[in-house]
Amino acid sequence: MKSIVRAAIGLAITLTFTACGEHSLEEIFGLGSSSSEEEEYSSSSLRQSSSSHLNSSSEEEPLSSSSNSSSDISSSNSSSDISSSNSSSNISSSSSRLGTASSSSQQQSGDRGTFTDTRNNKTYKTTRIGTQNWMAENLNIETGNSVCYNNDQANCTKYGRLYDWATAMEACPSDWHLPSNEEWEELLHYADGTSRAASPYKSETAGKRLKTTGTDDLGFSAVLGGYRYNGSFSRLNLIGDWWTSTATTTTNAYRRFMSSTADFVDYSSDSKSSYLFSVRCLQGSTPANLEYTGGSCNINDYKTVQIGTQTWMAENYACYVPGSKCYYNDSANCAKYGRLYDWATALDLPSSCNSSACASRISAKHKGICPAGWHIPSDADWNVLMKFVNPSCKDDSHCPDAGTKLKAANGWTEDGGTDNFGFTALPGGGYDGSFYGIGYYGNWWSASEVNGDNAYSRSMSYNYTLVSYIDWIDHSKDFLRSTRCVKD
């Protein structure tokens, strides 16, 4: 069943992304004719990026651009619902880095400075952009699996070195780190003058302010250093690619990239080992795998709504308990979409219940992690809600129109609902070893067990073929889903 669910979601994303291209290859890469290298950059990168959350790409999978569809993810969601955060300011010190660096005096936003990497005595320009202090040059230190473009030292001097992901994760000097995808987003929002939106975020215009071939008024001075794929170099002065610390699967991680012929700053998920990209370092200790431990467990901090004979939470639960996650470990996603929980965690049962039958431990109104006087809804509770929303719905089946009537009007990538009853369902995505689906899918646990490995959940989708109904699906208990509580 896990493979069926993953395949179905991947297919839905692929079909949708196929239909929403924005940039041609010629626009992105400045190419007038095709070449063998163009196969590496197809116009389907967000198909790769999003589906890679569900199905890991092989290391031989060609590099792709997400320019055709990533703007859907950063659509007109209500950014006012999301509080801005400076992720690096809340990050504890990482384990040992390679070498140390000496830096200039404390900078203010807009200031330029320098620091010297004592490992090779190279001095880098820096730039303060908003609350972040960035390198204003690509990293250039010989370590691990890193090379100069075309193995030419002159290219290292101008463009910095190219690194595989594992090397990039450890390459920055002490007190500097490889920025996460979210930290890149903070940079892009500053450049665009916009508030934080659903993640991942693509900018259509920030490249102009960040590239040396644009205005470079922020002093970021991005140069387009190309990349290496399986030993072959490509796209020097056409594409600039930078690793992020954000892994999307065990084999892939996000990169950020800019083009010589357009002003967007886009993202895609690419093989950690097959590709060598540039690195920019950001001051502060590493954010990788940071666990945000905020989130209220007090019912008075949540909106509630009466629907028929039931009273439901009108927002996804965000109570912190060990084992729960914010999407991408970003507190802003917890604030908007709530936390993600595996089934045993949501029901406050031993973790062994994710892989063994625990029906005997489940009470009629099972409190789980819900506040006192509230409980995790059973499948029967969900059926009551469905029948009130649409009296023609049958138990444990698809319910036509219920999804549309329960979904929030805003916060979905497309096809938001009418929210007739104030349930305000939001698409918090999920986690099954990697994050996927935020903005596209909402999945909520029930307290009802299918068997030792699965439990029932309810799902809503942005997709026009699914938007009219809410699904009855058995999901692997070790998946992380959203949770709503219902009043006893």
ABEGO torsion letter per residue (X at the ends): XAAAAAAAAAAAAAAAAAAABABBAAAAAGBABBBAAAAABBAAAAAAAAAAAABBBBAABBBBBAAAAAAAAABABBAAABBBBBAAAABBBBBBBBEBBBBBBBBBBGBBBBBBBAAAGBBBBBBBBEABBBBABBBBBBBEBBBBBGGBAAAAAAAEBBBBAAAAAAABBBGBBBBBAAAAAAAAAAAAGBBBBBOBBBBAAAAAAABAABAGAAGAGBBBAEBBBGGBBBGBGABBBBBBABBABAABBBBBBBBAABABBBBBBBBAAABBBBBBBBBEBBABGBBBABEBABAAABBBBBBEABBBBABBBABBBBGBBBBGGBAAAAAAAEBBBBAAAAAGBBAAAAABBAAAABBABBAEABBBGBBBBBAAAAAAAAAAABAABBBGBBBBGAAAAABBABGBABGBBAGAAGAGBBBAEBBAGBBBGBGABBBBBBABBABAABBBBBBBBABAAAAABBBBBBBBAABBBBBBBBBX
